Amino acid sequence: MATHTPTGTRIGKDYFELIKRFPLLPIRSEGHLTQAFKMIDELSIIDEDNLTTGQAAYLAVLTGLIAQYEDEHHALPEAFKDGVDALRYLVQQCGMTASDLGRLLGNRQLGAAILRRQRQLSKAHLVRLAEHFRVSTDLFLKRRPHRMRKAS
């Protein structure tokens, strides 16, 4: 049986089954956040074009609840100079070392080289870091501003 929302959208019983498993309530703790991410992961394996209206609606609301919690509890500083600065912050906040970062990227020495700006992040590194830290790859793509030299 389908239910109609006030906007006329038809929601099937799959939506209500998801609500029973994980109610759409404000997220109040890290444990609750972890459970929310598990639900997101479960729905993320379904191709976006194959989501039912109910699944898509549930996913949209749950994503908003997660964003609200993270904005309140895990807000990143806005003033990163560049992607390496953002990475350095995340590594520090997670209690990681440069070696830990390197191991995450597949080569223990690579972490220190990236943090010293001797090596750049590859596309594969960007994806791995975004997945690990649960952030957008865009965070690591910000370029360092160039200084203008005075003409002599």
Secondary structure, 3 states (H helix, E strand, C coil): CCEECCCCCEECHHHHHHHHHCCCCCCCCHHHHHHHHHHHHHHHCCCHHHCCHHHHHHHHHHHHHHHHHHHHHCCCCCCCCCHHHHHHHHHHHCCCCHHHHHHHHCCCCHHHHHHCCCCCCCHHHHHHHHHHHCCCHHHHCCCCCCCCCCCC
